[in-house]
Amino acid sequence: MKIKTSGYDKIFDIVRCMLLGFVLIIVLYPIYFVYIASFSDPTLVSTGQIVFLPKRTSFEGYKQIFMDSSIWRGWFNSMYIVVLG
């Protein structure tokens, strides 16, 4: 049996979907920005020239992070806790 929906219900559904879509964009854009900023030239990021797509792709930040021994120590500690914890 199909439940009938009124015009107000349809309007409510449209407004609700638009509001949830707006909240989704607000929540996901900062995560996306951090992701594209991690691959972009730091000078361009700090001057605000990165908005939607990475520019001058660079992996220097990742090279520096993975050369630091404390990152690997933390990773091994996490794996130790996951496997043996």
N, C-alpha and C positions, 0 to 999 in steps of 0.2 A: 504494500500500500504506500503510495507516494504522499508525502506531506506537502500541502500547498504553502507557498511562501508569499507574503504580501510584498508590496512595493517598498515598504519601510525596511523589511528584512533584506531585500536586495541592496538598497542604499547602504544599510548598515554593513553588509558584507563587503561592498566596494570600499567604503571608508576604512573599515578594519584592515583590509588587504593593503590599501595604500599606506596606512599608518605603520603596519608591520614591515612593509617594504622599505619605508623611510628609516625605521629603527634598524633594520638589517644593514642598510647602507652605512648608517652611522657607526655601527659596531664593526663591520668588516673592513671599511676603508682604512682605518689606522693599521690594522694588521697587514693589509695589502701594501700600504705605504712603507712600513718597516721592511717588508720583503723586497720591494723594488729599490728602496734606498740602500739595502745591503749590497746590491749589485751595481750601484751607480757610483759615479765619481763623488767623493765626499764634498768637494768644493761646490758642485752643483746642488747637492742636497742642502748644504748650509745656507746657500743663497736663495733657496726656494724655487729653483728652476725645475725641480722634479715634481710632477703632479700625478700623471697617470702611467707613464711608461719610463723605464730606466733609460738613462742616457750615459754614454761613454762607459760601457760595461767594464767593471774592474773587480778582480777577485783579491785585491791586496788585503782587505780587511779579514777575509777568511784565511789567507796565508798567515797573517800575524796571529790570529786566534789559535790556529792549529799548531803553530810553532811554540806556543806557551805550554809549558809542562803542567801547569795547574789545571788546564782544561782537561787534559788526558787523565790526570789523577782523579778529578771529579767524575769523569765518565766511567773510569774503572770502579770507583766507589759505588756509583749508581748501579752498575752491572752486578757487582758483588752483592749488593742489597737485594736486587731483583732475583738473582739466581739462588742465593743462599739464605736470604732474609726470611 
